[in-house]
């Protein structure tokens, strides 16, 4: 029967631990978004890495810190637990409907196709009142325009391109604003996040590039310069450029934020490992607003933080949870021309929007598991009233464009006051971005 077939495929693909190859028992979620059995993780860590205080994820090799209370301190993956209950219940019912009914949907929707073929059928899940899904582009693969793990997402107003960094394939791809592939290049080092300078060159946070922490590339993939002399073991990830041309980079190794001058010289750094207001735990992504305040996705602490450009804490936003305004391993952050903050709330399968002060505003994209059971948003940007979301899952790596009116959350819309002239910094951290570009027809 189709019901048992789909349920079986879900059990095999999404509900099996990749260490023991059996059904999850007490599934624990890691900051890299992979999940393992609690006992499997404990055995894996104790046998090799317990004294080190950190370990590489068995799948993606991302370094993960061991919580003070050990493996038990990693959060439970309640989504996997709920899905296990759903599959078990569905199998016991042994219905004749020929479709697998997901517990989050009680409307007799046939979800078997999108669970297995997210690229082809995802558009059908746009909900009434939600932003309209206009286009899905990019695909999982090792070919020239294939993607595996989208780690960086930004926009270049110099070329009108959406730029994507893939940290598994170490390459940069360019797409038009309507999602058409334009080209790309491969790097000879490990890359993470991506930003664009005022002159249109591409900045990448890099490792395994000698002692450099970032590289500057031309649009054809030529290396313009490498920056940094003492960062061989830094493990940088997020990168953005302020209005004044300063570069901000997050470090996963030392759980801090580095500030570089407009000439890419080290200026200062702030933060250290911990859960206090002045600390970080895996600060994956950074963005800046029109005042050059720094927004950080403090992923391991399940929160956002806003700092002044001297490191002073302004706001600490959210906590671990699934309610509006809460997070479960937040990833990419973006600031629009109204200084509103967009967050890829990865393990809650949604994108949330906050005011400049951290007040929850809306959830324009949610339930991304409908595009594939473990498909999660990892990054987000806004380009000309279009919301662009990067998604990642098992053999899924794609981007989606939604129709989105960011002006409804502007200060002028809230207060009736006249908004300042366009030109504020967008969250892809490029000070050359303009808000008056016309969007290609989709």
C-alpha positions in Angstrom: 0.0 0.0 0.0 1.1 3.6 -0.7 0.6 4.4 3.0 3.0 1.8 4.3 5.5 2.5 1.5 5.8 6.2 2.2 5.9 5.6 5.9 8.7 3.1 5.4 10.7 5.5 3.3 10.3 8.2 5.9 11.5 5.8 8.6 14.5 4.7 6.6 15.5 8.2 5.4 14.6 10.5 8.2 14.0 8.5 11.4 17.2 6.4 11.4 20.4 7.4 13.3 23.3 7.5 10.9 25.6 6.1 13.6 23.7 3.0 14.7 21.6 2.8 11.5 18.5 2.0 13.7 15.5 4.1 14.7 16.3 7.1 16.8 16.3 6.6 20.6 16.2 9.8 22.5 17.2 11.9 19.4 19.5 14.8 20.3 19.9 17.8 17.9 23.3 19.3 17.3 24.0 23.0 16.3 24.9 21.8 12.8 21.3 20.7 12.5 22.0 16.9 12.4 20.4 14.5 14.9 21.7 11.3 16.6 20.6 9.0 19.3 21.7 10.2 22.8 23.6 6.9 23.5 25.2 6.9 20.1 26.5 10.4 20.6 27.8 9.5 24.1 29.6 6.5 22.8 31.1 8.4 19.8 32.3 11.2 22.1 33.6 9.1 25.0 35.6 6.8 22.7 37.4 9.7 20.9 36.8 13.2 22.0 35.7 13.5 25.6 38.9 15.1 26.9 38.9 17.6 24.0 35.6 19.3 25.1 34.5 19.3 21.4 33.9 16.9 18.6 33.3 16.9 14.8 29.8 16.0 13.8 29.8 12.5 12.4 28.1 13.7 9.2 29.3 17.2 8.3 32.5 17.4 10.5 31.5 20.7 11.9 33.1 21.2 15.4 30.5 21.0 18.2 31.1 21.9 21.8 30.1 19.4 24.5 27.6 21.0 27.0 28.7 21.2 30.6 26.3 18.4 31.5 27.4 16.2 28.7 25.4 14.8 25.8 22.3 15.0 27.9 22.6 18.8 27.5 22.0 18.8 23.8 18.3 19.6 23.2 15.8 16.9 22.3 14.6 16.9 18.7 10.9 17.0 19.4 10.1 17.2 15.7 11.7 13.7 15.2 9.9 12.4 18.3 6.6 13.7 16.9 7.2 12.3 13.5 8.1 8.9 15.0 4.7 8.9 16.8 3.0 9.9 13.6 4.6 7.1 11.5 3.8 4.5 14.2 0.2 5.7 14.4 -0.2 5.7 10.6 1.2 2.2 10.3 -1.1 0.8 13.0 -4.1 2.4 11.4 -3.4 0.6 8.1 -5.7 2.9 6.2 -6.9 2.4 2.6 -6.5 6.0 1.6 -3.2 5.5 -0.3 -1.6 8.6 1.3 0.4 9.2 4.4 -1.4 11.8 6.6 1.0 14.0 8.5 0.1 14.8 12.1 0.4 18.5 11.5 -2.3 18.4 8.8 -5.7 17.1 9.5 -7.2 18.0 6.1 -6.7 14.8 4.1 -3.8 16.3 2.2 -1.7 13.8 0.2 1.8 14.6 1.4 3.5 11.6 -0.1 4.8 13.5 -3.1 6.4 16.5 -1.5 7.9 14.4 1.2 9.8 12.5 -1.5 10.0 15.1 -4.3 10.2 18.6 -2.7 11.5 20.4 -5.8 8.6 19.5 -8.0 5.6 19.9 -5.7 6.6 22.5 -3.1 4.7 25.3 -4.6 1.3 23.8 -3.8 1.8 24.4 -0.1 1.6 28.2 0.0 -1.1 28.8 2.6 -3.8 31.4 2.5 -2.5 34.6 4.0 1.1 33.6 3.7 3.6 35.2 1.2 3.1 33.7 -2.3 5.8 31.3 -3.3 6.9 32.5 -6.7 9.7 30.2 -7.7 12.0 27.4 -6.5 15.5 27.3 -8.0 18.8 25.6 -7.4 19.1 21.8 -6.9 21.0 19.2 -5.0 23.9 17.8 -6.9 27.6 17.7 -7.7 27.3 19.1 -11.3 28.3 22.6 -12.3 25.3 24.3 -10.9 24.5 21.8 -8.2 24.4 22.6 -4.5 24.9 20.5 -1.4 25.1 22.8 1.7 24.1 26.5 1.2 26.1 28.4 3.9 26.1 31.9 2.5 23.5 34.1 0.8 23.7 37.7 -0.3 22.8 40.1 -3.1 25.0 42.3 -5.4 23.4 45.5 -6.6 26.4 46.0 -8.9 25.4 43.0 -11.0 21.8 42.4 -9.9 22.7 38.8 -8.8 21.8 36.6 -5.9 25.1 35.1 -4.7 25.2 31.7 -3.0 28.2 30.1 -1.1 28.3 26.3 -0.7 30.5 25.2 2.2 30.5 21.5 1.1 31.5 22.1 -2.5 33.5 25.3 -1.7 32.0 27.2 -4.6 30.1 30.4 -5.3 27.1 30.4 -7.6 25.3 33.4 -9.1 21.6 33.6 -10.0 19.5 36.4 -11.4 16.9 38.0 -9.1 14.3 35.7 -10.8 16.4 32.6 -10.0 18.1 31.9 -13.3 21.6 30.4 -13.1 24.3 32.7 -14.4 27.6 31.0 -13.4 30.0 30.6 -10.6 33.5 29.5 -9.5 35.2 27.0 -7.2 37.6 28.0 -4.4 40.7 26.2 -3.4 40.0 26.6 0.3 37.1 26.0 2.7 34.4 28.8 2.5 31.5 29.7 4.7 29.5 32.9 4.5 29.6 35.5 1.7 29.3 39.3 1.5 29.8 42.0 -1.2 31.9 45.2 -0.9 31.0 48.7 -2.0 33.1 48.1 -5.1 31.3 44.9 -6.0 34.0 42.4 -5.1 33.1 39.3 -3.2 34.3 38.6 0.4 34.3 35.1 1.8 34.9 33.9 5.3 37.5 31.1 4.8 39.5 28.4 6.5 42.3 26.1 5.3 43.6 29.1 3.4 46.9 29.4 5.1 46.5 31.8 8.0 43.8 33.9 6.3 40.4 34.5 7.8 38.8 36.0 4.7 39.5 36.3 0.9 38.4 38.8 -1.6 37.4 37.6 -5.1 36.6 39.2 -8.4 33.4 38.2 -10.1 35.2 35.8 -12.4 36.7 33.9 -9.4 40.1 35.5 -9.4 41.6 36.0 -5.9 42.2 39.7 -5.3 43.7 39.3 -1.8 43.8 37.2 1.3 43.5 38.9 4.7 44.7 37.8 8.2 48.0 36.3 9.4 47.1 34.5 12.7 43.8 32.8 12.0 44.7 29.3 10.9 42.6 27.7 13.6 39.9 30.3 13.9 37.0 28.5 12.2 35.2 31.6 10.9 31.7 31.5 9.6 29.5 34.6 9.3 30.7 37.7 7.4 29.2 41.1 6.6 30.3 44.6 5.7 29.2 47.8 7.5 28.1 51.1 6.0 31.6 52.4 6.8 33.2 49.5 5.0 34.3 47.6 8.1 34.2 43.8 8.0 32.6 41.8 10.8 33.4 38.1 11.0 32.1 35.5 13.6 34.4 32.8 15.0 33.0 29.4 16.0 36.3 28.3 17.5 36.6 31.1 20.0 32.9 32.2 20.1 33.6 35.8 19.4 33.2 38.6 16.8 36.1 40.1 14.9 36.0 43.7 13.6 38.3 44.6 10.7 39.0 48.1 9.3 37.9 49.2 5.8 41.4 48.1 4.8 40.7 44.6 6.2 43.2 45.1 9.1 42.3 43.7 12.5 40.7 46.3 14.7 39.3 44.5 17.8 37.1 41.6 18.9 34.5 41.0 21.5 32.8 38.0 23.2 33.8 34.7 24.6 32.2 31.3 25.2 29.2 31.2 27.6 25.6 31.9 28.0 25.7 35.4 29.6 24.8 38.6 27.9 28.4 39.2 26.9 29.0 35.7 25.7 28.3 33.5 22.6 27.9 29.9 21.9 28.4 29.2 18.1 27.7 32.6 16.7 27.0 31.4 13.2 25.9 34.6 11.3 26.2 38.3 11.5 24.4 41.3 9.9 24.4 45.1 10.4 21.7 47.7 10.5 21.7 51.3 9.3 23.4 52.4 12.5 26.1 49.8 12.1 24.8 47.9 15.1 25.8 44.2 14.8 23.1 41.5 14.8 24.4 38.0 15.7 22.6 34.6 15.6 23.9 33.1 18.8 22.8 29.7 17.7 24.1 27.5 20.6 22.3 29.8 23.0 19.1 29.8 20.9 18.8 33.6 20.7 19.7 36.7 18.8 21.9 39.5 20.1 22.3 43.1 19.0 25.6 44.9 19.8 26.8 48.4 19.2 29.8 48.5 16.9 32.0 48.8 19.9 30.7 45.4 21.3 28.3 46.9 23.9 25.2 44.7 24.2 21.9 46.5 23.2 19.4 43.7 23.0 19.2 39.9 23.8 16.3 38.4 21.9 14.5 35.1 22.4 15.3 31.7 24.1 15.0 28.1 23.2 11.4 27.1 22.3 8.9 26.9 19.5 6.6 29.8 20.3 6.6 33.0 18.3 9.8 34.9 19.2 11.6 31.8 20.4 14.4 29.9 18.6 15.8 26.4 18.1 19.3 26.8 16.6 18.8 30.1 14.6 21.0 30.4 11.5 21.2 33.1 8.9 20.2 36.7 9.8 19.3 39.6 7.6 18.5 43.3 8.2 16.2 45.1 5.6 16.1 48.8 4.7 13.7 49.4 7.6 16.2 47.8 10.1 13.8 44.9 10.7 15.5 41.6 11.4 14.9 38.3 9.5 16.0 35.0 11.1 16.2 31.5 9.6 14.9 29.6 12.7 16.3 26.4 11.3 15.1 23.7 13.8 11.7 25.3 14.1 11.4 25.1 10.3 10.5 28.7 9.8 11.6 32.3 9.1 10.8 34.9 11.7 10.8 38.8 11.5 11.6 41.1 14.3 11.5 44.9 14.8 14.8 46.8 15.1 14.5 46.5 18.9 13.7 42.8 18.8 9.9 42.8 19.0 8.4 39.8 17.2 6.5 40.9 14.1 5.6 37.8 12.0 6.5 34.4 10.6 6.4 34.7 6.8 7.6 31.2 6.1 6.8 28.2 8.3 6.5 24.4 8.2 9.3 24.0 5.7 9.2 20.2 6.5 6.4 20.2 3.9 9.2 20.5 1.3 10.9 17.4 2.7 10.7 16.0 6.2 14.0 17.4 7.4 14.2 20.5 5.1 15.1 23.6 7.2 15.8 27.2 6.4 19.4 28.1 6.8 19.6 31.6 5.4 17.4 34.5 4.2 17.6 37.8 2.4 15.1 40.4 1.1 15.6 41.8 -2.4 13.2 44.3 -3.9 10.0 43.1 -2.1 11.1 39.5 -2.6 11.9 37.2 0.2 14.7 34.7 -0.7 15.1 31.6 1.6 17.8 29.0 1.4 16.6 25.5 2.4 18.7 22.4 3.3 17.7 18.8 4.0 18.6 15.2 3.1 19.5 15.4 -0.6 17.8 18.8 -0.7 19.6 22.1 -1.3 17.5 24.8 -2.9 16.3 28.4 -2.8 12.8 29.8 -2.9 11.5 33.3 -3.8 8.4 34.6 -2.1 6.4 37.7 -2.8 7.0 40.0 0.2 6.1 43.6 1.1 8.6 44.7 3.7 7.1 48.2 3.9 4.2 47.0 6.1 6.7 46.8 9.0 8.4 50.1 8.3 8.4 52.8 10.9 6.4 55.1 8.6 3.7 52.3 8.4 3.6 52.1 12.2 3.7 55.7 13.1 2.6 57.6 10.0 5.9 59.5 10.0 7.9 60.1 6.8 10.5 57.4 6.3 14.1 58.5 5.6 15.3 58.4 2.0 16.3 55.0 0.6 19.8 53.7 1.0 19.8 51.9 4.3 22.0 48.9 4.6 20.4 45.5 3.8 21.2 42.5 5.8 23.4 40.9 3.2 25.9 43.4 4.5 26.7 45.3 1.4 26.6 49.1 1.7 26.2 49.5 -2.0 22.7 48.1 -2.0 19.8 50.3 -3.2 16.2 50.0 -2.4 14.8 51.5 -5.6 15.7 48.7 -8.0 12.9 47.2 -10.1 12.4 43.5 -9.8 12.5 41.2 -12.8 9.2 39.6 -13.7 8.8 36.1 -12.4 
